[in-house]
Structure formats: C-alpha cells, structure tokens
C-alpha cells in the first residue's frame, strides 16, 4: 500500500468518526431543546418576560429551566451558543461526500443505465442541487406561504418528493439517497448558519445597545429550528441507507424515500406532542408501521421476486459461481483491489477465495441478485442476466462451496 493510499484510508476513518460525534452532539442538542421548549409550563410566579419553566433531574442533580419570550432585560455575563455542532456535522459530512462519492463517482454516484454522466458533471450537479435546494426552501419560508405552517409543510414535502424522484433519475440509487440526505442536511445547517444564529446575534446586539430586541427574530429562528427537528430522522436514514441495497436498489426507490420522509415526520410529531403535554397521537405509529411495510414490499418489486422467479431449477456448481464472482466482482472486492483509487475492498469484503465467497453469500445475493445494485456504476463489469440467475440459483440451493 502506498503512503498516499494509507493516508487516504485513515483520513476517511477520522472524518467519519468526527462526523458521527458532531452529528450526535447536534441531533442531541436539537432534540433536547425542542423537548424543553415544548414542555415549558406557564406559572403565575414567573418573572416578567418568561414564557414558562421546567424542572428536570439528571446526573444526580436538579435543573430549573426558564425561557424568555424574547430576551432577558439585560445581557448575561456568560452565554452558551449552540452552532459548532451543526457546522462540524456539515463540514465533515461534505468531506465524506468528497472522499467517497466524488473521488469514486464512477463507482458510487453514477449509474450509466440511469444517465450517462462524466464524473465532473455528476459532481457539479451534486453541488448545484444542494445550493439550489437551500435557495428554494429559503424562498418558500420567506414568502407569504411561510406564515402558514401547514401549507409550508405540504409544499416542502412535495418539493422533497420531487427532489427524490429527480435524483433517482440522475444518479445511482445509492448516490441519489445520499444526495437527498445531503440536500436536507444543507438546508438544516443553512437554517442554523444563515437564520437562527444571525437572528440570535441581532437579539444580543440589541441587548448590549440597551434596546428592546425584535420578537420576530426569535419567532423566525424557532420556526427554522422546528423544521430541522422534523427533518432529522429522514436525513439520518438517507445517510445510512448506502449500507442497505434493499433501500435504494428498487426501481421504486424514490417512493421508498418518500415513505421515509413520512415515517420520520410522524414519529417526531408523536414525541413533540407528548413533550408539549398534549394528548399522544398514537395514530402516528400506525401510519409509520404501514409506511414501513410499504417500504419492505416496494424493495422487492421488480427485483427480488422477479429474480427468484427467473432462477433456473438446474443445480449450479460452485465453480460456476466462483468464475462469475472473480471475473465480475474481485477487481474491487479483493485483498489487493485493482480498481484505481481503492486501497482496500469496499466494506472490507474480499471475494477472491472460495471461503470468502461462501462467507458472503447473503451479501452477494442482496447486492447482485435481489437489487442488482452491484456491480456499481450501472453494471461496470457487465455481469449478464444469466450470470445473476446462476448466483440466485446457487443461493437458493444452499450456497455451497463445493
């Protein structure tokens, strides 16, 4: 392994590690403050300007939390800002996008059976979609539509569904899901960087100047924060979906993405209502369960069942399977990959020995038969339908290595 490839692999791990840490911090603080805001109780004895209070116990101690409607009458000596969690999540997430999807666009981002793109074109579209996605969303929020939460949510949902449909007709299924997650993540962090924090700074500046802060600043920031809250669960699903071909490999993958938006939204609505001491909307779990069942069914339509139905009944020898896997898969999935830019086999899965092929029989079936998501790039190694059927028959017949 060359020093450059060694550095690339460890940089990849470090970026992923920091991204997960930052994401936990951001999501955790977001969930906590939405919970805190909704659980505040208005009491008669509260100081002027305080909208509510909450008592909490954690770590062996009690906490007394109060929230001012706009701001306190004077600037406190110490003030904690919550922003770097969001910024680091985005920066490390974009770095991962560059390291994985841009550096290996032919493998992970492009599917030439969907749209024949050059790497530079795919990368340009990816960046452009993130910028334009934020611009469109921000314009919606600033329009008259932004005064109606229900209408804004409906239009925003349609926008994300259209985005999912469009992306699955530009990129590979894997790339489309991650790209949709990147668009949502960009919207979320831009809400923090270009709306929430600037509005909070304006409020602080007014306090320092001895002026009364504009209550519209806090109202707008709270609205954007709530949007982030409802988008959190879907964006997490999109970002981890690249490990699960059944999520992105179906020809109905854009519908699966849509159902994920619904599931994430209704689950957050359930907890938001509970935190606000309102009646628990248990119907949300029924909706989530039905949507998830729909995802399971759609993940197999046109791929899993069709492949199984076409499986030849004649016994398949392991020699046939080994020849297919070695010729179609081992250029990447080997102890020493020959594909330029790969230092190690993706996910550490090497398929260059009978033992490793047998050990990864289920993954081979899911990737190359059930979803046809491998080989990547729109079938770069040109595995045939007959060869996929041989792999299907081998799996159905017990995946024996003899």
Residue pairs with C-beta under 8 A, 6 or more apart in sequence:
1 343
5 343
6 343
8 99
8 343
9 343
9 344
11 99
12 96
12 99
12 100
15 92
15 95
15 96
15 99
16 92
16 96
18 88
18 92
19 88
19 89
19 92
19 93
19 95
19 96
22 85
22 88
22 89
22 92
23 89
23 93
23 236
25 85
25 88
25 89
26 85
26 86
26 88
26 89
27 232
27 236
29 82
29 85
30 225
30 228
30 229
30 232
31 229
31 232
33 82
33 225
34 225
34 226
34 229
34 272
34 275
35 271
35 275
36 54
36 65
36 67
37 67
37 222
38 272
38 275
38 276
39 54
39 275
39 276
39 277
40 51
40 52
40 53
40 54
40 65
40 67
41 52
41 53
41 54
41 277
42 51
42 52
43 52
43 53
46 52
46 53
46 66
47 66
49 68
49 69
49 70
49 71
49 72
49 73
50 66
50 67
50 68
50 69
51 67
51 68
51 69
52 66
52 67
53 64
53 65
53 66
53 67
54 65
55 62
55 63
55 64
55 65
56 62
56 63
56 65
57 63
69 215
69 218
70 203
70 212
70 213
70 215
70 218
71 203
71 204
71 206
71 207
71 213
71 218
72 207
74 207
75 204
75 207
75 208
79 204
81 197
81 200
83 192
83 193
83 197
86 188
86 189
86 192
86 193
87 189
87 192
87 193
89 185
89 189
90 185
90 186
90 189
93 182
93 185
93 239
94 182
97 126
97 178
97 182
100 108
101 108
101 109
101 126
101 175
101 178
102 109
102 119
102 123
102 126
103 341
104 341
104 342
105 119
105 122
105 123
106 119
106 376
106 377
106 380
107 332
107 339
107 376
107 377
107 380
108 172
108 174
108 175
108 242
108 376
109 119
109 122
109 123
109 126
109 171
109 172
109 175
109 179
110 117
110 119
110 122
110 171
110 172
110 175
110 377
110 378
111 171
111 172
111 173
111 175
111 376
111 377
111 378
112 377
112 378
113 378
113 379
114 168
114 169
114 170
114 171
114 172
114 378
115 169
115 170
115 171
117 125
117 170
122 170
122 171
122 175
125 170
126 171
126 179
126 182
129 163
129 167
129 179
129 183
130 182
130 183
130 186
131 186
133 163
133 183
133 186
133 187
134 183
134 186
134 187
134 190
136 159
137 156
137 159
137 187
138 190
138 194
140 146
140 152
140 155
140 156
140 159
141 152
141 223
141 224
141 227
145 151
145 152
145 155
146 152
146 223
149 223
153 230
156 227
157 261
157 265
160 180
160 184
160 258
160 261
161 254
161 257
161 258
161 261
163 180
163 183
164 176
164 180
164 254
164 257
164 258
164 261
165 254
167 175
167 176
167 179
167 180
167 254
168 176
168 253
168 254
168 257
170 176
171 179
172 248
172 373
172 376
172 377
172 378
173 245
173 248
173 249
173 250
173 253
173 373
174 241
174 242
174 245
174 248
174 373
174 376
176 248
176 253
176 254
176 257
177 238
177 241
177 242
177 247
177 248
177 253
177 257
178 238
178 239
178 241
178 242
180 238
180 257
181 234
181 235
181 237
181 238
181 239
181 241
184 231
184 234
184 235
184 238
185 235
185 239
187 227
187 231
188 227
188 228
188 231
188 232
188 235
191 224
191 225
191 227
191 228
192 224
192 228
195 220
195 221
195 224
196 221
196 224
196 225
199 217
199 218
199 220
199 221
200 217
200 221
202 213
202 214
202 217
203 213
203 214
203 217
203 218
206 212
206 213
206 214
207 213
229 268
229 272
230 264
230 265
230 268
230 269
231 264
232 264
232 268
233 263
233 264
233 265
233 267
233 268
234 260
234 261
234 263
234 264
234 265
236 264
237 247
237 260
237 263
237 264
238 257
238 260
241 247
241 248
242 248
243 347
245 366
245 367
245 370
245 371
245 373
245 374
246 299
246 300
246 304
246 366
246 370
246 371
247 253
247 256
247 295
247 299
248 256
248 371
248 373
249 299
249 303
249 370
249 371
249 372
249 373
250 256
250 298
250 299
250 300
250 301
250 302
250 303
250 371
251 301
251 302
251 303
252 298
252 301
252 302
255 294
255 298
256 295
256 298
256 299
259 291
259 292
259 294
259 295
259 298
260 291
260 295
262 287
262 288
262 291
263 287
263 288
263 291
263 292
266 284
266 285
266 287
266 288
267 284
267 285
267 288
269 281
269 284
270 280
270 281
270 282
270 284
270 285
273 279
273 280
273 281
274 280
299 371
300 370
303 370
303 371
303 372
304 370
304 371
307 369
307 370
307 372
307 388
307 389
307 392
308 392
308 396
310 385
310 389
310 392
311 389
311 392
311 393
311 396
312 389
312 390
312 393
313 393
314 393
315 393
315 397
316 390
316 393
316 394
316 397
318 354
318 394
318 400
318 401
318 402
320 390
320 394
321 357
321 390
321 391
321 394
322 354
322 357
324 383
324 387
324 390
324 391
325 351
325 357
325 364
325 391
326 351
326 352
327 381
328 368
328 375
328 381
328 382
328 383
328 387
329 351
329 364
329 368
329 374
329 375
329 381
330 350
330 351
330 352
331 337
331 338
331 339
331 381
332 339
332 342
332 345
332 346
333 345
333 346
333 349
333 350
333 351
333 352
334 345
334 350
334 351
334 352
335 345
335 350
335 352
337 343
337 344
337 345
345 351
349 356
349 360
349 363
350 356
351 357
351 360
351 364
354 401
355 401
357 364
357 401
358 399
358 400
358 401
361 394
361 395
361 399
362 395
362 399
364 391
364 395
365 391
365 392
365 395
365 399
367 373
367 374
368 374
368 375
368 383
368 388
368 391
369 388
369 391
369 392
369 395
372 379
372 388
375 381
375 382
375 383
394 400
